[in-house]
Amino acid sequence: MLIGEVSRRSGVSSRMLRHYDRLGLVTPTGRTSGGYREYTEDDLRRLFHVESLRSLGLSLNEVGRALGEPDFAPADLVQELIRHTRERIAAETELLARLEGVDSASPSGWDDVLRLVALLRAFESDSGSRRQQAILSQDEDTTLPVAALVRAALSEEDPFVAGALRWSLARAAEAFDAALPALAEGLHSDEVPVRRRAIATLAELRVPESTRLLEGALDDTDPKARSTAALTLGARGVDVAVPVLIEMIVEGRSDVEAAEVLGLLADRPLSSAEIVRLLQHALGGSDDAGVRLRLTQALAEIPGSAADDALEALTDDPNRTVAATARVVLTTRRAP
């Protein structure tokens, strides 16, 4: 088969076939009666192999090695191709995210596009201080896309940059609708640090939907995540945080802050009595002196007669420190 017919049937241009010939990849080995070179069945089979390997992303050099070296390991080559392909996909995904970010900011002209691209590049810098500066330097004309801010808030390890990210999200009221779904997804991450960051970010967003999401975080398996959610909800006046706040006092985990928040929640007679009941239940279930002392101190934050009665009972506690603390608290509460 002559070169023109091979080109028509294979879809490989005559120019490329001649290039393969010069490289020694596919060389016509037959001859016509007139002395012209022609491709044999073996040559066509080799051409098929070359095109198949090229479709996998191999360079012509690598194709030559694969076909010509007897000790060539195909598995090694495939692994290398997988690595290169993943790197390419990651780079293209990053580019797509950047383009979507620029598009979501609705730039009105090339100046806006260029400012946004420069801001995004600084925002993705390896330098924490440069990332922080990019976040804080936003103005009304150039703001980072919400999706980029949320992604960063869930992955940022630098506490100063993380704080700037949460501030940036909290100041943009229009960001709530775009930010909350991604943050809700972060709450269900398998990675504890991501869940903690999602909760910390939701704590900055004072909208009803963020409160609902934080209520779900009270069941998180990570104690620190539960604590942050409970303190935030308690400060917002949400009663469902009470059991976790009492758990924090029992375990000695930010117990002073938890007791203060309980005091804020106990501003109604019914709430006050229920919180005192739960604290007494915790007291009855523990013989640990440290736990009982922390619960007694927590009672000092609760207003009302129910707390007074509970403290009065504790003045006879077998532990002298607990009894003395209860007496001092009662004396202070009864003073004019």
Secondary structure, DSSP 8 states (H G I E B T S, - for coil): --HHHHHHHH---HHHHHHHHHHTSS---EE-TTS-EE--HHHHHHHHHHHHHHHTT--HHHHHHHHH-TT--HHHHHHHHHHHHHHHHHHHHHHHHHHHHHHHT---SHHHHHHHHHHHHHHT-S-HHHHHHHHHT--SSS---HHHHHHHHHH---HHHHHHHHHHHHH-GGGHHHHHHHHHHHHT-SSHHHHHHHHHHHHH--SHHHHHHHHHGGG-SSHHHHHHHHHHHHHTT-GGGHHHHHHHHHHTSSHHHHHHHHHHH--SHHHHHHHHHHHHHHHHT---HHHHHHHHHHHTT--SHHHHHHHHHHTT-SSHHHHHHHHHHHHHHH--
